[in-house]
Amino acid sequence: MMQHKKVRAGITALGAYAPKTVLTNADLEKIMDTTDEWIRTRTGIRRRHVAGDDEFTSDLAIRSVEDLLARHGDETLAGVDMVIVATNTPDALFPATAALVQDHFKLRAGAFDLLAACPGWLYALSVAQAYVEAGVCKRVLAVGAEVLTKLIDWQDRSTAVLFGDGAGATIIEAVPEPFGLKSMILGADGSGGHHLHMGCVGKCLPNSTPLSKYVYMNGREVFKFAVRVMNTATIDAVAEAGLESADISLFVPHQANLRIIDAARERLGLAREQVVITVDEYGNNSTASIPLALKHALDKGQIEVGDNLLLVTFGAGLTWGASVLTWGGGA
Ligand code: ACO
């Protein structure tokens, strides 16, 4: 009987974008009852990039794809047959922001948005992986793009200091051995949805929690949840890849809070130099967080072809995900 070799998907191109306008902690001190010291010691954030009044998720997504083209060449979008935009802040409920991206680059591709809170880009990566490995798609453009600062209550210091805007774009396609995605762990616990939410067309969550008009977060509960799932999901992702912590070259966590990242790093027994940190510069830009961190690491020369990267993320839902990826395999 003929043996079919398993197709493995990997990331072969990447770009990212953050808006030019920067809001420092000192800027926030002027508009709310907070201090640079509080923000830095509790979160690790120093600055965040904020979209302009007329800049929306599709604009940031398109800029991140333009960056991808600038890095990898104009041919990089050839053959893309699916566009996925992971976002919590689509330009409109419909049409999908992904369709706006598809149209901008005149791609012959399907297009849809994906909502899974901050882990959205990792969920999009898993969908792209499944499409490619099943032969449904050849090349998928998976973007994480976010303008969460437009949904912040600037009177609420417990959330306003945490978020920033940004976008990251990735191409997912078949890669040769030994490259590509080695594991994918995804999870959700909707019973914790009331800890982090924002309304839209509904009135309440199932447990009668009134939906908030702005981003609402019970920081302490989300903190505990994050530390717990970052630990379990990373252990599971490394094991599913058939590896051990010692085989991980670089840890690329969701950039929400330096203390959460440090707790996960220590549990994994990794050195500080093995962790990508961008939370100081960008704050939490949700679905854009990991692709933006990957770009930062590539630019700093922190990633070599053949490195095993460990990605992990968490967010509203509650949702989470982790994955091990051997970098490289693109043309
Ligand atoms: N400046 C000054 N003081 C503040 C601020 C601020 N910006 N925000 C809160 N405080 C005060 C509080 O009012 C409180 O004062 P009190 O003791 O007098 O009541 C005190 O600081 C401590 O507040 P805590 O909430 O206990 O502070 P904590 O150490 O837990 O830090 C934080 C808060 C940073 C929000 C933390 O809980 C956290 O990072 N949680 C996880 C957040 C996260 O990762 N979210 C991801 C979301 S992903 C997505 O899907 C959108």
Residues whose N, C-alpha, C, O or C-beta is under 5 A from the ligand:
A	BS01	ACO	D33 T34 T35 W38 R42 T43 A117 C118 R157 S158 V161 G219 R220 V222 F223 A256 N257 F314 G315 A316
